[in-house]
Amino acid sequence: VLRLHVIKAENLSVADIGGTSDPYVQVAGVFDTQGEVVRSRVIKKTLNPVWNQWFDIPLPDLAWFDLTVGLWDQDVAMDDTLGYVTLRAEDWDFADGEQIK
């Protein structure tokens, strides 16, 4: 199991008319140990959200894939992309010193 800690974001882009965003984080194509999409809660009307959420992701789901973490703004019609980062599986380090190959 890979434990993913989504902590916070700072100085996000304005995506809503009121000068803020309604951000959340979602990992593309990955499910947690409960079979749910890995997605943080939405923090309304902020450019500096703090989630401090943990997710447990089964390693078989990730063994051959990079992990793409997207930052989104929730909207009524269609959510907007605020950014993303891709974490390459070959670069992951684990507490026991082993890496996924």
Helices and strands as residue ranges (DSSP letters): E 2-8, E 23-31, E 37-39, E 50-57, G 59-61, E 67-73, E 80-87, G 89-91
